[in-house]
């Protein structure tokens, strides 16, 4: 999937990305908290637990 998007959008700006086994891990929580992003894109994962984000989540499906 990543290779598809890399080919489809070669000029997409460089952003911080992490690949993880568990979206609800402490590592992901700290990464997100430190980055303070305006947008988070999650693809191909299990459910994101509400208490795993340091921000108020606005979910879109």
C-alpha positions as CSV (number, residue, x, y, z in Angstrom):
1,X,0.0,0.0,0.0
2,X,2.8,2.4,0.9
3,X,4.5,1.8,-2.5
4,X,1.3,2.6,-4.3
5,X,1.0,6.0,-2.5
6,X,4.7,6.7,-3.1
7,X,4.2,6.2,-6.8
8,X,0.8,8.0,-7.0
9,X,2.0,11.0,-4.9
10,X,5.7,11.4,-5.5
11,X,5.7,15.1,-4.5
12,X,3.9,14.6,-1.2
13,X,5.8,16.5,1.5
14,X,8.1,14.7,3.9
15,X,6.3,14.0,7.2
16,X,7.1,11.9,10.3
17,X,5.9,8.4,9.9
18,X,6.1,5.3,12.1
19,X,5.2,1.7,11.3
20,X,3.9,-0.1,14.4
21,X,2.3,-3.5,15.2
22,X,-0.1,-2.0,17.7
23,X,-1.7,1.5,17.1
24,X,-2.7,1.5,20.8
25,X,0.8,1.2,22.2
26,X,2.5,3.6,24.5
27,X,5.1,4.3,21.8
28,X,2.4,5.6,19.4
29,X,0.8,7.7,22.2
30,X,4.1,9.4,23.0
31,X,5.0,9.9,19.3
32,X,1.7,11.5,18.7
33,X,1.9,13.7,21.8
34,X,5.4,14.9,21.0
35,X,4.5,15.7,17.4
36,X,1.2,17.6,18.1
37,X,-0.1,16.9,14.6
38,X,-3.0,18.6,12.9
39,X,-4.0,15.4,11.1
40,X,-3.4,11.7,11.7
41,X,-3.9,9.1,9.1
42,X,-4.3,5.5,10.1
43,X,-4.5,2.7,7.6
44,X,-4.9,-1.1,7.8
45,X,-5.2,-1.4,11.6
46,X,-7.5,-2.6,14.4
47,X,-9.6,-0.2,16.4
48,X,-8.1,2.9,17.8
49,X,-9.0,3.1,21.5
50,X,-10.2,6.5,22.7
51,X,-7.7,6.6,25.6
52,X,-4.8,6.1,23.2
53,X,-4.7,9.6,21.9
54,X,-3.5,12.6,23.8
55,X,-6.0,14.7,21.8
56,X,-9.8,14.9,21.4
57,X,-10.4,12.6,18.5
58,X,-12.6,13.6,15.6
59,X,-13.0,10.3,13.7
60,X,-13.8,10.0,10.0
61,X,-14.6,6.7,8.3
